[in-house]
Amino acid sequence: MKYQKFLVIAGVLFVAVLFSSLSITSANFNPQSEKKNQENKNQKADDKNKKSDDEDDGQIIKLGTQLVTVPFTVTEKSNRYVNDLKKEDLEILEDGKPQQVESFDRQTDAALTIAMLIDISGSQEFTLPIQISAGKKFFERILRPKKDLAAVVTFQHESELVQDLTSNMQKLERALDDVRIPVAPSAIPSGRGTPPINGGSHIGATAMYDAIYSTSGELLSGEAGRRVIILLTDGQDTDSHIKMREAIEKAWRHEVIIYTIGISGSTGIASGDLKKIASETGGRSFVPRSEKDLDEAYAQIDEDLRSHNILTYQSSNEAQDGSFRTIVVRVKNRKDLTVRHRRGYFAKKEGA
């Protein structure tokens, strides 16, 4: 009897323990509870990933900002280059507003892509041989095989690509040797820079702005390294379809630096226009009086291109409106220095 009573009590305890275990197991594996726990884990992971994506070393990445690259040179009054600048020495303004300089570097080994534009209108007849001789020496001085490229373009009423971009010196020299002043009709006095009376021919006319525009946009755009135009002319434009401002804007869009060399012709030199084209694009303007002066101008251009600095900044203006924005680069507390760079850039346009 006692044994039977023991078995009953033991059975009751076993059932109670079993029920309790099933209840706990059921509670622990409740589908709704498990789903909620997993959602919480996923949310935490998403938050962590989002934080990682939005931050880089503690800095918020702003979508839509534009990285602007500005090549520039700095010289003293004696024309000596200043090459010991540091990032903290510089300040940059965009449309008058201070910007944060992201990086700064001095580049002495950048690849060069150079187009030599030669005015072959009638006014250049007597100076052309000197221009060709100096041009050859410039290419020999500056071009590095398999690294730099150069082209020869002539212009009067229309532009002509005499030699496409190449690093082959022999091709460039042959191209320069082939440059000629077109033969004018007998009715037109030689050396005059005016169109002929009959109006059907434009021999002797000068379309300088058209030449700058087409060379910047068609020949140099998309090329690697520093893009440069060497413009040899008296600056007297008599036949362009576009205006000076349009030619300069085209150079801005494709980050082309223009160096102008004013070659005296029968009508004088438009030095003011040539200075404006050069300064607006970050180059220089020269007016040589002799072959020696011309060689020195080329030597100065060579040194300029080898002494360029590069700074970059993220524009604080996030609008993608295609607007033109002015740039000013200054060296802090050094008003005696001259800083040369392009005057500005065009912002990206949304959808373009």
C-alpha positions in Angstrom: 0.0 0.0 0.0 2.8 2.3 0.9 4.5 1.3 -2.3 1.5 2.1 -4.5 1.1 5.5 -2.8 4.8 6.2 -3.6 4.2 5.4 -7.2 1.2 7.8 -7.4 3.2 10.7 -5.9 6.1 10.1 -8.2 3.8 10.0 -11.2 2.2 13.3 -10.2 5.6 15.0 -9.7 6.9 13.7 -13.1 3.8 15.1 -14.9 4.2 18.4 -13.2 7.9 18.7 -14.1 7.1 17.7 -17.7 4.4 20.3 -18.0 6.6 23.0 -16.5 9.4 22.1 -19.0 7.1 22.3 -22.0 5.7 25.6 -20.8 9.2 27.1 -20.5 10.2 25.7 -23.9 7.1 27.0 -25.5 7.7 30.5 -24.0 11.3 30.5 -25.1 10.5 29.6 -28.7 7.4 31.8 -29.2 7.4 32.7 -32.9 6.3 36.3 -32.3 8.9 36.8 -29.6 11.6 35.4 -31.9 10.5 37.6 -34.8 10.6 40.7 -32.6 14.1 39.8 -31.3 15.4 39.3 -34.9 13.9 42.6 -36.0 15.7 44.4 -33.1 19.0 42.8 -34.1 18.5 43.8 -37.8 17.6 47.4 -36.8 20.8 47.6 -34.7 22.8 46.3 -37.6 21.2 48.7 -40.1 21.9 51.6 -37.7 25.5 50.6 -37.4 26.0 50.2 -41.2 24.3 53.6 -41.8 26.6 55.2 -39.3 29.6 53.6 -41.0 28.4 54.7 -44.5 27.7 58.3 -43.4 31.0 58.9 -41.6 34.6 58.8 -42.6 37.0 59.4 -39.8 34.3 61.4 -38.0 33.4 63.6 -41.1 30.0 63.6 -42.7 30.2 62.9 -46.5 28.0 65.4 -48.3 26.5 64.2 -51.5 26.4 66.6 -54.4 29.5 68.6 -53.5 32.0 69.2 -56.3 35.7 68.6 -56.0 37.5 71.6 -57.6 41.2 71.3 -58.8 43.1 74.6 -59.2 46.6 74.6 -60.8 48.5 77.8 -59.9 52.0 79.4 -59.8 53.4 81.8 -57.2 56.2 84.3 -57.9 57.9 87.2 -56.2 58.3 90.6 -57.7 61.7 89.6 -59.1 59.8 86.8 -60.9 61.4 84.1 -58.8 59.2 81.2 -58.1 58.0 80.5 -54.5 58.3 76.7 -54.1 58.3 76.3 -50.3 54.6 76.9 -49.6 52.6 74.6 -47.2 48.9 73.9 -47.2 48.3 76.1 -44.2 49.9 79.1 -46.0 47.1 79.1 -48.6 43.5 80.4 -48.6 41.0 80.1 -51.3 37.7 81.9 -52.0 34.9 80.9 -54.2 32.5 83.8 -55.1 34.1 85.6 -52.2 33.4 82.8 -49.6 36.3 81.0 -47.9 36.7 77.4 -48.7 38.5 74.6 -46.9 41.7 73.4 -48.8 41.5 69.7 -49.0 44.9 69.0 -50.4 48.0 70.8 -51.7 50.9 69.5 -53.8 53.7 70.9 -56.0 53.8 69.1 -59.3 57.0 69.2 -61.4 56.5 66.1 -63.4 52.9 66.3 -64.7 52.3 65.3 -68.3 51.9 68.2 -70.8 49.6 68.4 -73.8 50.5 71.5 -75.8 48.9 73.0 -78.9 50.9 75.7 -80.7 48.6 78.1 -82.5 50.3 80.1 -85.2 48.7 83.1 -86.9 49.4 82.8 -90.7 47.4 85.9 -91.7 49.3 88.4 -94.0 50.5 90.5 -91.1 52.8 87.7 -90.0 54.7 87.3 -93.2 58.0 88.8 -92.2 58.2 87.3 -88.6 57.1 83.7 -89.4 60.6 82.3 -90.0 61.6 83.5 -86.5 58.5 82.0 -85.0 59.2 78.6 -86.6 62.8 78.6 -85.4 61.9 79.5 -81.8 59.0 77.0 -81.9 61.4 74.1 -82.7 63.7 75.0 -79.9 60.8 75.2 -77.5 59.6 71.7 -78.4 63.1 70.4 -78.1 63.4 71.9 -74.6 60.1 71.0 -73.1 58.8 67.7 -74.6 59.7 64.4 -73.0 59.4 61.3 -75.2 56.4 59.1 -74.4 55.1 61.5 -71.7 54.3 64.8 -73.3 52.3 65.6 -76.5 52.2 68.6 -78.8 50.4 69.7 -81.9 50.7 72.4 -84.5 47.7 74.4 -85.6 47.6 77.3 -88.0 44.9 79.9 -88.4 43.7 82.8 -90.5 40.1 82.7 -91.5 39.9 79.0 -90.6 42.0 76.8 -88.4 44.0 73.9 -89.8 45.5 71.0 -87.8 49.0 70.7 -89.4 50.2 68.1 -87.0 48.0 66.1 -84.6 49.1 65.5 -81.0 52.4 63.5 -80.9 55.6 63.2 -78.9 57.6 62.7 -82.1 60.0 65.6 -82.6 60.7 64.9 -86.2 57.0 65.1 -87.0 56.6 68.4 -85.2 59.7 69.9 -86.9 58.4 68.9 -90.3 55.0 70.4 -89.4 56.6 73.7 -88.5 58.7 73.7 -91.7 55.4 73.3 -93.6 53.8 76.4 -92.1 53.4 79.0 -94.8 51.6 82.3 -95.3 48.9 81.7 -98.0 49.5 83.4 -101.3 47.2 86.4 -101.5 45.5 87.4 -104.8 47.5 90.0 -106.7 44.9 92.7 -105.9 45.7 92.5 -102.2 48.9 94.3 -101.1 51.2 91.8 -99.2 51.4 92.0 -95.5 47.9 93.5 -94.9 45.6 91.8 -92.4 42.3 92.8 -94.2 40.0 90.6 -96.2 40.1 91.0 -100.0 37.8 93.4 -101.8 35.8 90.7 -103.7 34.4 89.4 -100.5 34.4 85.8 -101.7 37.8 85.0 -100.2 39.0 85.4 -96.6 42.7 85.2 -97.3 44.5 87.6 -94.9 41.7 87.6 -92.3 42.3 86.5 -88.7 39.9 84.4 -86.8 41.8 84.1 -83.5 38.9 83.5 -81.1 37.5 80.8 -83.3 40.9 79.0 -83.3 41.1 79.2 -79.4 37.6 77.9 -79.1 38.0 74.9 -81.5 41.4 73.9 -80.2 40.3 74.0 -76.5 37.1 72.0 -77.2 38.1 69.6 -80.0 41.8 69.0 -79.7 42.7 69.4 -76.1 39.5 68.4 -74.2 39.8 65.0 -72.5 43.6 64.8 -72.9 45.6 63.8 -69.8 47.9 66.1 -67.8 48.2 69.9 -68.1 46.5 71.3 -71.2 48.2 74.3 -72.8 47.8 76.6 -75.8 50.8 78.7 -77.0 49.2 81.4 -79.1 51.5 83.3 -81.5 49.7 86.3 -83.1 49.5 90.0 -83.2 46.1 89.6 -81.5 44.1 91.5 -84.2 41.0 89.4 -84.7 39.1 90.4 -87.8 37.0 87.4 -88.8 35.9 85.3 -85.8 32.3 84.1 -85.5 32.5 84.0 -81.7 33.5 86.6 -79.1 36.6 86.7 -76.9 34.4 85.8 -73.8 33.2 82.7 -75.5 36.7 81.6 -76.3 37.9 82.2 -72.8 34.9 80.3 -71.4 35.7 77.3 -73.6 39.2 77.3 -72.1 37.8 77.4 -68.6 35.5 74.5 -69.3 38.4 72.3 -70.4 40.9 73.7 -68.0 43.2 75.0 -70.7 46.0 77.4 -69.8 46.8 79.9 -72.6 50.2 81.7 -73.0 50.1 84.5 -75.6 53.1 85.7 -77.5 52.4 89.0 -79.3 54.3 89.0 -82.6 54.5 92.5 -84.1 52.9 92.7 -87.6 51.9 95.5 -90.0 48.9 96.5 -87.8 50.6 96.5 -84.4 49.9 94.3 -81.4 46.6 94.1 -79.5 48.5 93.6 -76.3 45.5 94.3 -74.0 43.4 91.5 -75.5 46.3 89.1 -75.4 47.0 89.9 -71.7 43.3 89.4 -70.9 43.2 85.9 -72.6 46.3 84.8 -70.7 45.4 86.2 -67.3 41.9 84.8 -67.4 43.1 81.3 -68.0 46.1 81.3 -65.7 48.8 81.9 -68.3 51.1 84.8 -69.1 51.5 87.2 -72.0 54.8 88.1 -73.7 55.7 90.7 -76.3 59.2 89.8 -77.6 61.1 92.4 -79.6 63.7 90.0 -80.9 64.5 86.4 -81.5 66.4 86.3 -78.2 63.3 87.7 -76.4 61.2 85.0 -78.0 63.5 82.3 -76.8 63.4 83.8 -73.3 59.6 83.8 -73.4 59.6 80.1 -74.2 62.1 79.5 -71.4 59.7 81.3 -69.0 56.8 79.2 -70.2 58.8 76.0 -69.7 59.7 77.0 -66.1 56.0 78.0 -65.4 54.7 74.6 -66.5 57.3 72.8 -64.4 56.6 74.9 -61.3 52.9 74.4 -61.0 51.1 73.9 -57.7 47.8 72.0 -57.3 45.2 72.5 -54.6 41.8 70.9 -54.3 38.7 71.9 -52.3 35.1 70.8 -51.9 32.9 73.6 -53.0 30.5 74.7 -50.2 28.0 75.6 -52.8 26.1 72.3 -53.4 23.8 73.7 -56.2 24.2 71.8 -59.4 23.1 74.7 -61.6 25.9 75.0 -64.2 26.8 78.5 -63.0 30.2 80.1 -63.3 32.0 80.5 -60.0 35.0 82.8 -59.4 38.2 81.6 -57.7 40.7 83.6 -55.8 43.9 81.9 -54.3 46.0 83.9 -51.9 49.1 83.3 -49.8 48.3 84.4 -46.3 50.1 87.6 -45.1 52.0 87.9 -48.4 50.6 90.6 -50.5 53.9 91.0 -52.3 53.4 87.7 -54.1 51.7 87.1 -57.5 49.4 84.1 -57.8 48.4 83.0 -61.3 45.5 80.7 -61.9 42.3 80.5 -64.0 39.7 83.0 -62.9 37.0 80.4 -62.2 35.1 77.3 -63.3 31.6 76.1 -64.3 29.7 74.1 -61.7 28.2 70.7 -62.7 24.7 70.9 -64.0 22.1 68.5 -62.7 21.2 65.9 -65.3 24.1 66.9 -67.6 
